[in-house]
Amino acid sequence: MLQKAAPESTGQQYRVQVSNFLKFSQWLRQALPQVSIKAQDLASRTVILTNVKAADVNKLLSSSWVKYLDVPDRIPRTELILEHADLTANQVRAVQQKYPQINGQGLVASLKEDSFDTTDLDLKNRIIRTAALRKAPTIHATTMATLLAGAGNSGPSGTGVATHADLASADFSNLMPDNILDLLPLGVSVQNHSYGVTPENYYGLEAQAYDKQVRENPALLHVFSAGNAGTSAITTGTYANLPGWANITGQFKISKNTLSVGATDTSGQLSPISSRGPAYDGRIKPELVAFGEGGSSESAALVSGMALLVQQAYREQTGSLPTAALVKAVLINRANKLGDAEISYASGFGQADALGAVEAIKQKYFFNGEVAQNKTSIFSISVPANTQNLKITLVWHDVEAEPGVAQALVNDLDATLVQGNANKQWLPWVLSSYPHPDSLQLPARRAPDHLNNVEQITVTKPASGRYEIQVKGYRVSQETQAFSVVYEMQPEKLTWTYPGTNDWLAANTRNRIRWENQTNTTIGKLEYRFLPNGNWQVVKTGVDLTRAFLDWQSPDTTALAQLRLTTGNKTALSDTFGITPPLGLQTGYNCGSETLLFWPKRAGVTEYQIWQLGPVYLEPVQRTADTILVIKKNQSTAVHYAVAPVVQGVVGPKSFTVDYNAGTCYINSFLPQQIVTDSVVFEGVLGTNYGLESVNLQKLENGIFKTIQTISPVTQLNLKFSDVAPSPGRNEYRLQIVNQKQEAFYSQTEGVFFTQPQFIQLFPNPVTRGNDLSVVVENDAEAQIEVFNSLGQIISSFNESGIIKTVSTAGLVPGVYLVRVQSPGIPAVITRLVVW
């Protein structure tokens, strides 16, 4: 009953499940008066105990009111090494292009971890305020929020899966489920958990609580990252000391009614750091994998976004949300297997496919039902000819088990596929759960599954005709058990998945293009052409179609194009897509009531689409053939803008968004080449020369700035200025910008110390006792500095290097002193110092 793993938190604390709060409290006061109840949770019937000594544990276990003793909250860790995102790897981009209205609109996801940045442009005005957002935001949480639901307001890389969903935040310091009254009133239907603890593999109080919450709130889906402990081994339990197995990071992820997600790279290969199953009782964990080059945190966030898309597609059909069991079944059934394995403890049921999941709902390839003990529910489907693969997945929300049980499954359903005419049947795929690496990596076999509440049957090249999906109540402890069944009939096809309509590839860059191959052919030829009338040009022959992707070095151009895969008598044409270099939008000037933005001209682009950030999203403002935009601030309150090329009437990819308030008034920089020098030279950089009359170097003389050099006309952005007659010591300068309206704008003031041989200057002089004194001489070499009093006695002597050398006046009494500086190879210089 007691888990032996030591808690990560400090102090002797335990989470205890009790049968009666009042009776247990009375017993505790008498039996263990030094032990305190720190917190209690009515939903899970648990309390957190503190000040528990080792000798107290057995006494707690002997109490008739104690049902289970478990570890308390551990310190959760985020599971991400920040990398780039790829929405094409799991067909998210394909959904966004094919079904743009399926975007998470009207749905809410909660992120249980640290707080995310509520000022992030990509989340603008789609945040539901919760207490958790009072904490300081973290990069990890903001990245997860962006992956799940980023709008792309900051630029293309800020686009997530469900771009119109709302977001809430919850604190992950409590590893038990959030109070359902904190979730349901907000409309939360998916909660993402991109964190973990050290690997744990048992069914504890947290796992039980999550299963109970989902059973009682069947539309709520919890998505967990599997973890980044893929090479480690647990030290207790059936799978102890097996590196690379059973290392899911947290017992809460061992729950049955939730979804755990491992990580793959952009090639679809399993990440070595991705945590693996089996669960302690041999169940399949994780159930899915998804792109997460930085770890399974990314993968979970992507799948959480996909779940919102599935929920929205279902709600549009029925007017209500689907059960999380159906969403889980859809995501699992439409996943693409990794390699030859039907299922595995490393990748579960395969790589999540957002487009396939949404289309399963749109095609209504699912059934919902319920079944009683020893009863069978039957559903008929008709399989067409030339079907390459038939797949069926059964999922049900199981009753929560008692913590510490040897096997977590309570209600056991059995799925069978029967061919109507031939009376042939197929059973689910199952894995060996024997605790040895050789057994755990054996291929799946067909057999009844009495461990999992997810069962899957596949048939390769099924004969056409009628089939029955049979769901039997093998062991049902209540009146009936509800379930969901999803099926898929994959036709023989070779199709493009990326790029698609409205996709744009970066010019002269390696772009990963993707296709789906459901044919027996493994080798093909890849070609491209420019539209409307370009000739086909060969990219590569002998393309391995089984890899489903290729890295293509796109041409250095701006154009609309098309790709073609040819194999035997089959041809796959891509949708029309675009190729263009990215546009760099910059602020030329931000002066007073006016701002100028500009971008480079692109060959093949006749006009440009301007976007400005509205209340929630970027909104199109105007089109222009020019490459500059002058914004009158009294005509628009927007400060964030982006631009996109328009190619043959098609709007291309947006630039990164700029905030013009971050821009300067013409002058990007104005700095001296050296601040202590024997020749005064300045360098200036302008944001633009648009509308400029002149640029003037001005020098402060007798309290008035006077122009000493003028550049007009202004033809360059990088300018150089000099003062041919500087005064010894400190000189102050600024740039004056005069535009064609005769308006003047100024830089900051910059000071330069002009030095000549035997030059020395102290400042401030006089100096207040205790303050540092700066000494300027003609070079920055290390020098000996000596301070003498009025009697000629040396008060201090030390060496100092740098253009401006520092002398401490601490310990000097008010009076007059001499400062002597001796640099190597240069005669000593002496000057007077007054200390107040």
C-alpha positions in Angstrom: 0.0 0.0 0.0 2.8 2.4 0.8 4.9 3.6 -2.1 8.6 3.4 -1.1 9.8 6.2 -3.4 11.1 9.1 -1.3 9.2 12.4 -1.8 11.1 15.1 -3.6 9.7 17.8 -1.3 11.5 18.7 1.9 10.2 17.5 5.2 8.3 14.3 6.1 5.0 14.8 4.3 2.6 12.2 3.0 -0.7 12.3 1.1 -3.2 9.9 2.8 -6.5 8.7 1.5 -9.0 8.2 4.4 -12.4 6.6 4.6 -13.8 9.2 7.1 -12.3 12.7 7.6 -13.8 13.2 11.1 -12.9 9.8 12.5 -9.4 10.0 11.0 -8.8 13.4 12.6 -9.9 12.2 16.0 -7.7 9.1 15.7 -4.7 11.2 14.6 -5.0 13.6 17.5 -4.8 10.6 19.9 -2.4 8.3 18.1 0.1 10.8 16.6 -0.5 14.2 18.2 2.8 15.7 16.7 1.5 15.0 13.1 -0.4 17.9 11.5 -3.0 18.0 8.7 -1.7 20.6 6.2 -4.5 20.3 3.7 -7.4 18.2 2.7 -9.3 17.5 -0.5 -12.9 16.4 -0.3 -13.1 15.2 -3.9 -10.3 12.6 -3.5 -10.8 12.1 0.3 -7.2 12.9 0.9 -5.2 14.8 3.4 -1.6 16.1 3.4 0.2 15.2 6.7 3.3 16.9 7.9 5.9 16.1 10.6 5.6 12.4 9.9 8.6 10.5 11.3 9.7 7.1 9.9 8.4 5.4 13.0 4.9 6.9 12.4 4.4 5.3 9.0 3.5 1.8 10.3 1.1 3.3 12.8 -0.6 5.2 10.0 -0.9 2.1 7.9 -2.4 0.2 10.8 -5.3 2.8 11.2 -8.6 1.5 10.1 -9.4 4.9 8.7 -6.4 5.0 6.4 -7.0 3.6 2.9 -3.7 4.5 1.2 -0.5 6.2 2.0 1.2 8.0 -0.9 3.9 10.6 -1.6 2.8 14.3 -1.4 3.3 16.9 -4.1 6.7 16.6 -5.7 8.5 19.4 -7.5 7.2 19.4 -11.1 9.7 20.1 -13.9 8.8 21.4 -17.3 9.8 19.0 -20.1 11.2 21.1 -22.9 14.5 22.1 -24.4 13.4 25.0 -26.5 13.6 24.3 -30.3 11.6 25.2 -33.4 8.1 24.1 -34.0 6.8 22.3 -37.1 3.1 22.3 -37.7 3.5 20.2 -40.9 4.8 17.1 -39.1 1.4 16.2 -37.6 -0.8 17.6 -40.4 -1.8 20.7 -38.4 -1.0 23.0 -41.2 -3.1 20.8 -43.5 -6.2 21.3 -41.3 -5.6 25.1 -41.2 -5.5 25.2 -45.0 -8.3 22.8 -45.8 -10.7 23.7 -42.9 -9.8 27.2 -41.8 -13.0 27.5 -39.8 -11.9 24.6 -37.6 -9.7 26.7 -35.4 -10.8 26.3 -31.8 -13.3 29.1 -31.9 -15.5 29.1 -28.7 -13.4 26.5 -26.9 -11.1 26.9 -23.8 -7.9 25.1 -23.0 -6.2 25.3 -19.6 -2.4 25.1 -19.2 -1.5 23.6 -15.9 2.1 24.7 -15.2 3.7 28.1 -14.6 2.1 31.3 -15.8 2.4 32.3 -19.4 2.9 35.9 -20.7 -0.4 37.7 -20.9 1.1 40.5 -23.0 2.2 38.1 -25.7 0.8 39.4 -29.1 -0.1 35.9 -30.2 -2.4 35.4 -27.3 -4.0 38.9 -27.4 -7.4 39.2 -25.8 -8.0 35.4 -25.7 -6.9 35.0 -22.1 -9.2 34.1 -19.2 -7.8 35.6 -16.1 -7.2 33.1 -13.2 -5.2 33.3 -10.0 -2.4 31.3 -11.5 -1.6 34.2 -13.9 -0.5 36.4 -10.9 2.8 34.5 -11.0 5.7 35.7 -13.1 5.5 34.3 -16.6 8.0 31.8 -17.9 9.3 31.1 -21.4 8.2 27.5 -21.2 4.6 28.3 -20.3 4.4 31.0 -23.0 5.8 28.6 -25.6 3.3 26.0 -24.7 0.4 28.5 -24.9 1.7 29.6 -28.3 2.0 26.1 -29.7 -1.5 25.3 -28.5 -3.3 28.4 -29.6 -0.9 31.1 -30.9 -2.6 33.4 -33.5 0.5 34.2 -35.5 0.3 37.9 -34.7 4.0 38.3 -34.1 4.9 36.4 -37.3 4.5 32.9 -38.8 6.4 31.2 -36.0 3.9 32.5 -33.5 1.1 30.3 -35.0 -0.2 27.5 -32.9 -2.8 24.7 -33.5 -6.1 26.2 -32.4 -5.6 29.8 -33.3 -9.0 31.0 -32.1 -9.2 29.1 -28.8 -9.2 30.9 -25.4 -6.6 30.1 -22.8 -6.6 29.8 -19.0 -3.8 29.0 -16.6 -3.6 26.7 -13.6 -0.8 26.1 -11.0 1.0 22.8 -11.3 2.5 23.0 -7.8 -0.6 20.9 -6.8 -0.2 17.6 -8.7 -3.7 16.5 -8.0 -6.5 17.5 -10.4 -7.7 21.0 -10.2 -11.1 21.5 -8.5 -13.6 20.9 -11.2 -15.4 24.1 -10.1 -12.3 26.0 -11.2 -12.5 24.5 -14.7 -16.1 24.0 -15.8 -17.3 27.6 -15.2 -14.5 28.7 -17.5 -15.6 26.4 -20.2 -12.4 24.3 -20.1 -12.6 21.2 -22.2 -8.9 20.4 -22.6 -6.2 20.8 -20.0 -2.6 20.5 -21.0 0.1 19.2 -18.7 3.6 19.7 -20.1 5.5 18.8 -16.9 6.7 15.8 -14.9 8.5 14.6 -11.9 11.1 11.8 -11.7 10.0 8.5 -13.3 7.2 6.8 -11.4 5.2 3.8 -12.3 2.4 2.8 -10.1 -1.3 3.6 -9.7 -1.5 6.1 -6.9 -3.8 8.7 -5.5 -3.1 11.2 -8.3 -3.8 8.7 -11.0 -7.0 7.6 -9.3 -8.1 11.2 -8.9 -7.6 12.0 -12.6 -9.6 8.9 -13.6 -12.4 9.8 -11.3 -12.6 13.4 -12.5 -12.8 12.4 -16.1 -15.4 9.7 -15.4 -17.5 12.3 -13.6 -16.9 15.0 -16.3 -16.7 13.0 -19.5 -16.1 15.9 -21.9 -12.9 17.0 -20.1 -9.7 15.7 -21.7 -6.4 15.8 -19.8 -3.3 15.6 -22.0 0.1 14.8 -20.4 3.6 14.9 -21.8 5.1 11.5 -21.4 8.4 12.8 -20.1 12.0 13.3 -21.2 13.5 10.4 -19.3 13.6 7.9 -22.2 17.0 6.4 -21.3 16.5 6.1 -17.6 15.2 3.2 -15.4 12.9 3.1 -12.4 14.2 1.5 -9.2 11.0 -0.1 -7.9 8.2 -2.3 -9.2 7.8 -4.9 -11.9 10.0 -3.0 -14.4 12.8 -1.9 -12.1 16.3 -1.5 -13.4 15.4 -1.7 -17.1 17.0 1.3 -18.7 14.8 2.7 -21.6 11.6 1.2 -20.3 8.7 2.1 -18.0 10.0 5.7 -17.3 6.9 7.8 -17.6 7.5 10.9 -15.4 4.7 10.9 -12.9 2.2 8.5 -11.5 -0.6 10.9 -12.5 0.3 10.0 -16.2 -0.4 6.4 -15.5 -4.1 7.2 -15.2 -6.4 5.3 -17.7 -8.8 8.0 -18.8 -6.2 10.6 -19.8 -3.8 10.8 -22.8 0.0 10.7 -22.6 2.1 11.9 -25.5 5.7 11.1 -26.4 8.0 13.1 -28.7 9.3 12.6 -32.3 11.6 14.7 -34.5 10.5 16.4 -37.7 11.4 13.2 -39.6 8.9 11.3 -37.5 11.6 9.3 -35.6 11.1 8.7 -31.9 13.2 11.1 -29.8 15.7 9.2 -27.7 14.7 11.3 -24.6 11.0 10.5 -25.0 9.7 8.5 -22.0 8.4 5.0 -22.7 6.0 2.5 -21.2 4.7 0.1 -20.2 2.7 1.2 -17.3 3.3 -0.7 -14.1 0.6 -3.3 -15.0 1.6 -3.7 -18.7 -0.8 -1.1 -20.2 0.3 0.9 -23.2 1.8 4.3 -22.3 2.2 6.8 -24.0 -0.8 6.4 -26.3 0.5 8.8 -28.9 3.6 10.6 -30.1 3.8 14.0 -31.8 6.5 16.4 -33.0 8.6 17.7 -30.1 12.2 18.2 -31.1 12.8 19.9 -27.8 10.9 17.3 -25.7 7.5 15.9 -25.0 6.2 19.2 -23.6 5.8 20.4 -27.2 4.2 17.2 -28.2 1.5 17.4 -25.5 0.7 21.0 -26.4 0.3 20.1 -30.0 -2.1 17.2 -29.2 -4.0 19.4 -26.8 -4.6 21.8 -29.7 -5.6 19.0 -32.0 -8.1 17.8 -29.4 -9.8 21.3 -29.5 -10.1 21.0 -33.3 -11.8 17.6 -33.0 -14.1 19.0 -30.3 -15.1 21.9 -32.6 -15.7 19.7 -35.6 -18.0 17.5 -33.5 -19.8 20.4 -31.9 -20.5 21.8 -35.4 -22.3 18.6 -36.3 -24.2 18.0 -33.1 -24.3 21.2 -31.1 -22.5 19.7 -28.1 -19.1 18.6 -27.1 -17.9 15.0 -27.6 -16.8 12.8 -24.7 -13.1 12.8 -24.1 -13.3 9.1 -24.8 -14.4 9.8 -28.4 -11.7 12.5 -28.8 -9.1 10.1 -27.5 -10.4 7.3 -29.8 -10.3 9.7 -32.9 -6.8 10.8 -32.2 -5.5 7.3 -31.6 -7.3 5.7 -34.5 -6.1 8.3 -37.0 -2.5 8.2 -35.8 0.1 6.9 -38.2 2.2 4.0 -37.0 5.9 4.5 -36.7 7.8 1.9 -38.7 6.4 -1.5 -39.0 5.1 -1.8 -35.4 1.3 -1.8 -35.1 1.6 -0.6 -31.5 4.5 -0.3 -29.1 5.5 0.8 -25.7 7.7 3.5 -27.2 5.3 5.2 -29.6 1.9 3.9 -28.4 -0.6 3.8 -31.3 1.5 6.1 -33.5 2.1 9.7 -34.7 -0.9 12.0 -34.2 -2.5 13.2 -37.4 -4.6 16.4 -37.0 -6.1 16.3 -40.5 -7.1 12.6 -40.2 -8.7 13.2 -36.8 -10.8 16.2 -38.0 -11.9 14.3 -41.1 -12.9 11.2 -39.0 -15.5 13.5 -37.3 -16.5 15.2 -40.5 -17.0 11.8 -42.2 -18.9 10.5 -39.2 -16.6 7.4 -38.9 -17.5 6.8 -35.3 -20.1 5.2 -33.0 -21.0 5.9 -29.4 -22.6 3.2 -27.3 -22.9 1.3 -24.1 -22.8 -2.3 -23.1 -23.7 -4.4 -20.1 -22.1 -7.5 -18.5 -22.0 -10.4 -21.1 -23.9 -8.3 -23.6 -22.6 -7.3 -27.1 -23.2 -4.1 -29.0 -22.8 -4.5 -32.8 -22.1 -1.9 -35.4 -21.9 -2.5 -39.2 -19.7 -0.9 -41.7 -19.2 -1.3 -45.4 -15.7 -1.6 -46.7 -15.2 -0.5 -50.3 -12.9 -2.2 -52.8 -9.2 -1.3 -53.0 -9.0 -0.4 -49.3 -5.4 -0.6 -48.2 -6.0 -0.7 -44.5 -9.0 -1.0 -42.1 -8.5 0.3 -38.6 -10.8 0.3 -35.6 -10.2 1.7 -32.1 -12.3 1.2 -29.0 -12.0 3.6 -26.0 -14.0 3.8 -22.8 -13.7 5.8 -19.6 -13.0 3.2 -16.9 -14.0 3.4 -13.3 -11.2 4.6 -11.2 -9.3 1.7 -9.5 -8.2 1.5 -5.9 -4.7 2.9 -5.5 -2.0 0.3 -5.2 -3.9 -2.4 -7.1 -1.9 -4.9 -9.2 -4.1 -4.1 -12.3 -5.8 -0.8 -12.9 -8.5 -1.9 -15.3 -11.9 -2.3 -13.6 -14.5 -2.6 -16.4 -13.2 -4.7 -19.3 -14.7 -4.5 -22.8 -13.6 -6.7 -25.7 -13.5 -5.6 -29.3 -13.8 -8.0 -32.2 -14.0 -7.4 -35.9 -16.1 -9.9 -37.9 -16.4 -10.2 -41.7 -20.0 -10.7 -42.3 -20.1 -13.2 -45.2 -16.9 -15.1 -44.5 -17.5 -15.3 -40.7 -13.8 -14.4 -40.3 -12.8 -12.4 -37.2 -9.9 -10.3 -36.0 -8.9 -9.5 -32.4 -7.0 -6.4 -31.0 -3.3 -6.1 -31.0 -1.6 -6.8 -27.7 2.0 -6.6 -26.5 4.0 -8.8 -24.2 4.2 -7.2 -20.8 6.9 -9.6 -19.4 9.6 -7.5 -17.7 12.5 -8.2 -20.0 13.7 -6.0 -22.9 13.5 -8.9 -25.4 9.8 -9.5 -24.5 8.9 -5.8 -24.3 10.0 -5.2 -27.9 8.4 -8.2 -29.4 5.9 -7.4 -32.2 2.3 -7.1 -31.3 0.1 -10.2 -31.6 -3.7 -10.6 -31.8 -5.4 -11.6 -28.6 -8.1 -10.5 -26.2 -7.0 -7.4 -24.3 -7.7 -7.5 -20.6 -5.3 -4.7 -19.5 -6.1 -1.6 -21.5 -9.2 0.6 -21.9 -8.0 1.3 -25.4 -8.1 -1.5 -28.0 -7.2 -1.4 -31.7 -7.7 -3.8 -34.6 -6.2 -3.3 -38.0 -6.6 -5.4 -41.2 -4.3 -4.9 -44.2 -6.0 -5.0 -47.6 -9.4 -6.2 -46.3 -11.9 -7.7 -48.8 -14.7 -5.4 -49.7 -18.1 -6.0 -48.1 -19.9 -5.8 -44.8 -18.1 -6.0 -41.5 -19.3 -6.0 -37.9 -17.6 -4.2 -35.0 -18.6 -6.1 -31.9 -18.1 -4.7 -28.4 -18.7 -7.1 -25.6 -19.0 -6.4 -21.8 -16.4 -8.9 -20.6 -16.4 -7.6 -17.1 -18.7 -4.7 -16.2 -19.2 -3.8 -12.6 -22.1 -1.4 -13.1 -25.3 -1.5 -15.1 -23.6 -0.4 -18.4 -20.3 0.9 -19.6 -20.3 3.7 -22.2 -17.7 3.6 -25.0 -16.7 5.1 -28.3 -15.6 3.3 -31.5 -13.8 5.0 -34.4 -12.9 3.4 -37.7 -10.9 4.3 -40.8 -10.8 2.8 -44.3 -7.6 4.0 -46.0 -7.9 3.9 -49.8 -5.0 3.3 -52.1 -3.7 6.7 -52.7 -0.6 8.9 -53.1 -1.4 12.4 -52.0 0.5 15.6 -51.0 0.1 16.9 -47.4 2.6 19.8 -47.6 2.8 22.3 -49.2 -0.9 22.9 -49.8 -3.1 25.8 -51.0 -1.9 29.1 -49.5 1.3 27.5 -48.2 4.5 29.4 -49.0 8.0 28.0 -49.0 11.1 30.1 -48.2 13.1 30.7 -51.4 16.6 29.3 -51.8 16.1 27.3 -48.6 15.8 23.6 -47.7 12.1 23.0 -47.2 10.7 19.8 -45.9 7.9 18.7 -48.2 5.5 15.9 -47.2 3.2 13.3 -48.8 1.1 10.3 -47.8 1.7 7.0 -49.6 -1.0 4.4 -49.3 0.2 2.3 -52.3 2.4 -0.6 -52.8 4.9 1.5 -54.7 8.1 2.6 -52.9 10.0 4.6 -55.5 9.0 7.7 -57.4 10.1 10.8 -59.3 9.8 14.4 -58.0 9.3 17.4 -60.2 8.2 21.0 -59.9 7.0 23.8 -62.2 6.2 27.5 -62.0 2.7 28.6 -62.7 0.8 29.3 -64.9 2.7 27.8 -67.8 6.1 26.6 -66.7 7.7 23.3 -67.8 8.2 20.5 -65.4 11.7 20.3 -64.0 13.1 17.2 -62.3 14.1 17.6 -58.6 15.0 14.0 -58.0 14.5 10.5 -59.3 14.5 7.4 -57.1 12.6 9.2 -54.3 11.9 6.9 -51.4 8.1 7.2 -51.0 8.0 5.3 -47.8 9.8 8.1 -45.9 6.9 10.4 -46.7 9.1 13.5 -46.9 12.0 15.1 -48.7 14.1 18.2 -48.1 14.0 20.3 -51.2 16.2 23.2 -51.9 13.7 25.6 -53.4 14.6 28.0 -56.2 15.7 31.5 -55.4 12.6 33.3 -56.8 9.2 34.6 -56.1 6.5 32.6 -57.9 3.5 30.3 -57.7 4.4 26.7 -58.2 3.3 23.1 -58.2 4.9 19.8 -57.3 4.4 16.4 -58.9 5.2 12.8 -57.7 5.1 10.1 -60.4 5.4 6.4 -59.8 4.3 3.8 -62.3 0.9 4.9 -63.6 0.1 7.0 -60.5 0.6 10.8 -60.4 0.2 13.1 -57.4 -0.1 16.8 -58.1 0.2 19.2 -55.2 -2.1 22.2 -54.8 -0.8 25.5 -55.9 1.7 27.0 -53.4 4.1 29.9 -53.3 7.8 30.4 -53.2 9.3 33.7 -51.9 12.1 35.1 -49.8 10.9 36.4 -46.4 10.1 40.1 -46.3 11.9 42.2 -43.7 9.7 45.0 -42.4 11.5 47.9 -40.7 10.7 51.2 -39.1 12.3 54.0 -41.0 11.4 56.7 -38.6 9.0 57.3 -35.8 8.8 61.1 -35.4 6.0 63.1 -33.7 2.7 62.4 -35.4 4.1 60.3 -38.2 5.8 56.9 -38.7 7.4 55.4 -41.8 7.7 51.6 -42.4 9.6 50.2 -45.3 10.6 46.8 -46.8 12.7 45.5 -49.8 11.2 45.3 -53.3 10.8 41.7 -54.6 11.0 40.7 -58.2 7.7 39.2 -59.4 5.7 41.1 -56.8 3.3 43.8 -58.1 1.8 44.9 -54.8 2.0 44.3 -51.1 -0.7 43.7 -48.5 -0.4 45.7 -45.3 -1.7 44.2 -42.0 -2.3 45.9 -38.7 -3.0 44.3 -35.3 -6.6 44.7 -34.3 -8.3 43.8 -31.1 -7.4 40.1 -31.4 -5.8 39.3 -34.8 -3.8 40.9 -37.6 -6.3 42.6 -40.0 -5.7 43.6 -43.6 -5.6 47.4 -44.0 -4.6 48.2 -47.6 -2.6 47.2 -50.6 0.2 49.2 -52.1 2.6 49.0 -55.0 5.1 51.0 -53.1 7.7 49.6 -50.6 7.0 52.3 -47.9 4.1 53.1 -45.7 3.6 56.4 -44.0 1.3 56.1 -41.0 -0.5 59.2 -39.6 -0.9 58.4 -35.9 -4.1 60.5 -35.6 -5.7 58.2 -38.2 -5.0 54.8 -36.6 -4.4 53.6 -33.0 -2.6 50.5 -34.2 1.1 50.3 -33.5 1.8 46.8 -34.7 2.1 46.2 -38.5 3.1 43.4 -40.9 3.4 43.2 -44.7 3.0 40.4 -47.2 3.8 40.1 -50.9 1.0 39.6 -53.4 2.0 37.2 -56.2 -0.4 36.8 -59.1 -3.2 37.9 -56.9 -2.4 35.6 -54.1 -1.4 37.0 -50.7 1.9 35.6 -49.5 3.4 35.0 -46.0 3.4 37.9 -43.5 6.6 39.4 -42.3 7.4 39.4 -38.7 5.3 42.1 -37.0 7.0 45.3 -35.9 6.0 47.7 -33.2 6.8 51.1 -34.6 7.1 52.6 -31.1 10.3 50.5 -30.9 11.7 52.6 -33.8 13.7 55.8 -33.6 13.2 59.2 -35.2 15.4 58.6 -38.2 18.6 58.1 -36.1 19.2 54.4 -35.3 22.6 55.2 -33.7 25.0 58.1 -33.2 28.3 57.2 -31.5 31.9 58.4 -31.4 34.6 56.1 -32.7 36.4 56.7 -29.4 35.3 58.7 -26.4 38.9 59.7 -25.6 40.8 60.6 -28.7 43.2 62.9 -30.5 40.8 63.1 -33.5 37.0 63.4 -33.1 35.1 61.1 -35.5 31.4 60.1 -35.2 29.5 57.4 -37.0 25.7 57.7 -37.6 23.2 55.1 -38.8 19.8 56.2 -40.2 16.7 54.1 -40.4 15.8 55.7 -43.7 16.7 58.7 -45.9 13.1 59.1 -47.1 12.0 62.8 -47.1 15.3 64.1 -45.6 16.8 67.5 -46.5 20.0 67.3 -44.5 21.9 65.8 -41.6 24.0 68.1 -39.5 26.7 67.5 -36.9 26.3 70.1 -34.2 28.7 71.1 -31.4 27.9 72.7 -28.1 29.7 76.0 -27.8 29.0 78.6 -25.0 25.7 76.8 -24.2 24.5 76.8 -27.9 24.6 74.0 -30.4 26.1 75.1 -33.7 26.3 73.2 -37.0 29.9 72.3 -37.9 29.3 69.8 -40.7 26.3 69.2 -43.1 25.5 66.3 -45.4 23.0 67.1 -48.1 21.6 65.5 -50.1 21.4 62.4 -47.9 22.1 59.4 -50.1 23.5 56.9 -47.6 22.2 55.4 -44.4 25.7 55.0 -42.8 27.3 58.4 -42.3 30.6 59.6 -40.9 31.2 63.0 -39.3 34.3 64.8 -37.8 35.3 67.9 -35.9 38.4 69.4 -37.4 38.9 71.9 -34.5 37.9 70.3 -31.2 38.7 72.0 -27.9 41.0 70.3 -25.5 39.0 68.3 -22.9 35.4 67.3 -23.1 33.3 68.3 -26.2 29.6 67.7 -26.7 27.9 66.9 -30.0 24.5 65.9 -31.4 23.0 65.1 -34.8 20.3 67.3 -36.3 17.9 65.8 -38.9 16.0 68.2 -41.1 13.3 66.8 -43.3 11.8 68.3 -46.5 9.0 69.9 -44.4 11.8 71.8 -42.6 11.0 69.9 -39.4 14.1 69.3 -37.2 14.8 66.2 -35.0 17.8 65.5 -32.8 19.9 62.6 -31.5 21.0 62.2 -27.9 24.1 64.2 -26.9 27.4 62.5 -27.0 30.6 63.6 -25.3 34.2 63.1 -26.5 37.4 63.9 -24.6 39.9 65.5 -27.0 43.4 64.8 -25.9 46.7 66.2 -26.9 50.2 65.2 -25.7 50.6 65.8 -22.0 46.8 66.0 -21.7 45.2 65.3 -18.4 41.7 66.1 -17.0 40.0 65.2 -13.8 36.2 65.2 -13.3 34.4 66.1 -11.3 36.8 68.6 -10.0 36.2 69.7 -7.3 35.0 66.3 -6.1 33.0 65.5 -3.0 34.9 63.4 -0.5 34.1 59.7 -0.8 33.0 59.9 -4.5 35.0 58.4 -7.3 37.2 60.6 -9.4 37.7 60.0 -13.2 41.1 60.7 -14.8 41.4 61.2 -18.5 44.8 61.0 -20.2 45.9 60.6 -23.8 45.9 56.8 -24.0 44.4 53.7 -22.3 47.7 52.0 -21.3 48.2 51.0 -17.7 49.5 53.9 -15.7 50.8 54.6 -12.3 48.6 57.2 -10.5 49.9 59.0 -7.4 48.1 61.4 -5.1 50.1 64.0 -3.1 49.0 66.3 -0.3 49.9 70.0 -0.1 53.1 69.0 1.8 54.3 66.8 -1.1 53.6 63.6 0.7 52.3 60.6 -1.2 48.8 59.8 0.1 48.1 56.9 -2.3 49.8 55.1 -5.3 48.3 52.5 -7.6 48.1 51.3 -11.2 45.0 51.7 -13.3 44.3 51.0 -17.0 41.5 52.1 -19.4 40.7 55.3 -21.3 39.0 56.7 -18.2 40.9 55.7 -15.0 39.1 55.7 -11.7 40.5 57.1 -8.4 38.8 56.6 -5.0 38.7 59.6 -2.8 37.7 57.6 0.3 40.1 58.6 3.1 41.0 61.9 1.7 40.3 64.9 3.9 39.0 68.1 2.3 41.8 70.1 0.7 44.0 70.6 -2.3 46.0 67.7 -3.8 48.2 67.0 -6.8 47.5 64.0 -9.0 50.5 62.6 -11.0 49.9 60.1 -13.9 52.9 58.2 -15.3 52.2 56.1 -18.5 54.9 53.9 -20.0 57.1 55.8 -22.5 55.3 59.1 -21.9 56.4 61.9 -19.7 54.4 62.2 -16.4 51.5 64.7 -16.3 50.4 66.5 -13.1 47.3 68.4 -12.3 45.6 69.9 -9.3 42.6 68.3 -7.5 40.2 69.9 -5.0 38.3 67.7 -2.5 35.3 69.2 -0.7 
